[in-house]
Amino acid sequence: MSIKVENITKIYGEQKALNDVSFEVGAGEIVGFLGPNGAGKSTMMKILTCFIPQTSGKASVCGFDVETQSLLVRKQVGYLPEHNPLYLDMYVKEYLEFIGGLHKVEGIRARVKHMVELTGLQIEQNKKIGALSKGYRQRVGLAQAMIHDPKVLILDEPTTGLDPNQLEEIRGLIKNIGKEKTVMLSTHIMQEVEAVCDKVIIINHGEIVANDTTNKLKQKEVEQQAVIVEFDGEASRTAIKNIVGVKEAKNTEGKVWVVMGATDVDLRKSLFDYAVKNNLSILSLQKAENKLEDIFKSLTKGE
């Protein structure tokens, strides 16, 4: 097991940031660690990377205890914080050689060359970091996190502030890295989790509220369902809202409607009956798939 967390609690003064948290991450998994602001994500990551100690409980990375074997843990972990701490006046290769030296990496020049190729920094490798775009700075951050060939990568908001093209590139890079290493990443971008992660852990108010594969989590029922229906004529929003079980109806385009309702009523049958009574034909009718964003909102409601 790459990461094992057992009953971790962290208290700051009178505030309990983490409350009896337990989970495991297997080797070779890419795990999304999600939660609202202040839920305890960064605190958990700082404990796993040995930046701060827990108040109680145990955590280990690759079998090494984060409290009693912190130096061994740091050798196994590559960490990219949310605010990427780079030396902007250093050149890319110079910086990576410097970080490699801190880790006492053997054959540092060959290792830097490999990292430059892996992270797609070839055309930027001879520039100062301060002259790079945000996307390339994130690539440098990933390269420094992997320079010592760790078994576990912990990434805190790795795609914050990137444009759509940079997002796609960094996601592809993370997915490629995940073929060989265990990756735990924190993000608020649900599409990113769906595109990259094998498993999702959701934390709320310092407690784990979900821990499952991305597909299984999306199959779980949320508080309401959505049905997309297209009629061949004009439909009445008021009439649709009066159907038993319907909570909301929105006309999205043309004669297409998104109808929201309770999960204990099959809205498709009710909408078919409505169409028959109003001399309408249904051109298409489908139940919308649960989105990870809906699951997240359902589990962290009240934020």
Secondary structure, DSSP 8 states (H G I E B T S, - for coil): --EEEEEEEEEETTEEEEEEEEEEE-TT-EEEEE--TTSSHHHHHHHHTTSS--SEEEEEETTEETTT-HHHHHHHEEEE-SS----TTSBHHHHHHHHHHHTT-SSHHHHHHHHHHHTT-GGGTTSBGGGS-HHHHHHHHHHHHHTT--SEEEEESTTTT--HHHHHHHHHHHHHHTTTSEEEEE-S-HHHHHHH-SEEEEEETTEEEEEEEHHHHHHS--SEEEEEEEESS---HHHHHTSTTEEEEEEEETTEEEEEEETTS-HHHHHHHHHHHTT--EEEEEE----HHHHHHHHTTT-
